[in-house]
């Protein structure tokens, strides 16, 4: 019986701070205690990023707290974790990263329908201050528009 994808952690700030170009789903190499901790819904990807090292993509600074039931077999909470992508995707990402001006930002950590932990990463360019203001204006206007439409329909 297949289960629905379940989000464990989300980086909501990424859409505000970056222009997202391409989005990839990557598997993650995890230890048993890390999987148990993720299943408890405990993880943070706020300050994390992905980088290329020796032709592989690694998730850096992702915090998965220790699982208390693992006792002495626990993991290091902020260790680097290897991301699993296809060779072609890795080549494309490495080429983009070497050109400069872009970074790999994790958007969310989730379990797919087969119960495997995945990370949604995006090739992103940083927004300037005026771009952030524009995003804020648009968000506020959309919120106001929905509020006005809702009050109009009730009358």
N, C-alpha and C positions, 0 to 999 in steps of 0.2 A: 504494500500500500504506500503510494507516494505522498509525501507531506508537502505543504506549501512552503516556499522560501520564507525564511524567518530572519529578519535583520537583527543583528546583535549590537552593532555600533555604527553610528553615522557621523560623518564630518559635515555638518550643516554649514559651517563657516566657509568651506571650500567654494561653494557656488557664489558666495559674496566676494571673496578675495581673488578669484581667478576666472578667466575666460576658459571654459572647458572645450577642448577640441575633439579628441577621440576618447571613447570610453572602452575599457577592456575588462573582462572578467578573468581573474587569475586564481588558480588554486594556491594553497599555502601549505608549506611543510611545517607541521605542528607536532609537538610532543603530546602524549596522552593527557597529561595534567592540563595542558593548554586547551585542549578540546573540551575537557570537563568544565573548565572555567568559562569558556565561551558558551557552552550549553546553559550555564547558569545566567548568561546574559551580562557577563562582566568583561568589558573591554573598552579601551579608549584609543581613538585614532586622531585626536585633535591636533597634536604637534608632530604627527608622523609624515613621512614621505617615502618614496621609493627611489632607488638609485641603482646604477649599473656597476657591478664589480666582477671582473674576469669573465665577461660575456654572459652574466646572469643578472637577473633583476632581484633586488632584495628590499624587503619592507623594513624600514629603519625607524626606531623610536615609537613603535606601537606598544602600548601598555596592556598586557593581559595579566591580571593579578594572579598570584599563586592560588592553587586549589588546595584548600585546607585538608581535604581527605587524602592527599598524596603524600603527606608526611615528608620523609627525606628524599623522595623521588620527584620533588617539585622542580620547576623551571625558573630561569631568570626572567623576571617580568618584562624587561625592556630589551631582550636579546633581538638580534637581527634574524628575520625569517625569510627564507627563500620563497619567491613567488614562482609558480609554475605556469609558463606560457609556451606557446608554440614557437619554434625556432624562428619562423618568419616574422612573428609578432615582436620577438625580442630584437631582431635585426632592425626592424622598422623603428622601434622605440629608441634603441641605442643611436641610430642615425639622427633622429630628431633631437635627442638630448645633446649630442655632440655639436649640432648646429647652433645650439645656445638659445637663450631666451625662453626656454620651456622647462617645466619640471613635471615629475610624476606625483600626483596627489591621490591618496586613497580616499574614496568617497564613502564606502560602507564595507562592513564585514557582515557576512550573512551565511546561512546554511541553505544550500540549494535543495531542490526537491528530492535528491538522492541522499541528503543528510551530510553532504561534504561542505567543509568550511571554504568559503570563497571570499575574495577581496575584489571590489569594483574599483579600478584605478583609472585615472584620466590624465591625458597629456594636457597640461594647462599652462597658460601664460598669465602672469600677474596683472591685475587691474591697477590702473592709476587711480589717484584720489577722485578725480572728476568722474571716472567710470563708476566708482562705488557710489558716488552721490546720485548719479543717474539711475543706477539700480535701485537705490533707496526711494527715489521719487516715483519710479514706476511701480514699485511694490506698494507704496503708500496710496498712490492713485487707484490701483486695482482694488485695494482693501476698501477705500472710500466708495468706489463705484459699486462694489458688491453690497456694501451697507445701504447705499441709496436705493439700489434696485430692490433690496429686501424690504425696505420700509415702503416703497411705492407699491409693491405687490400686495402688502397687507391692507392697504387702504381700499 
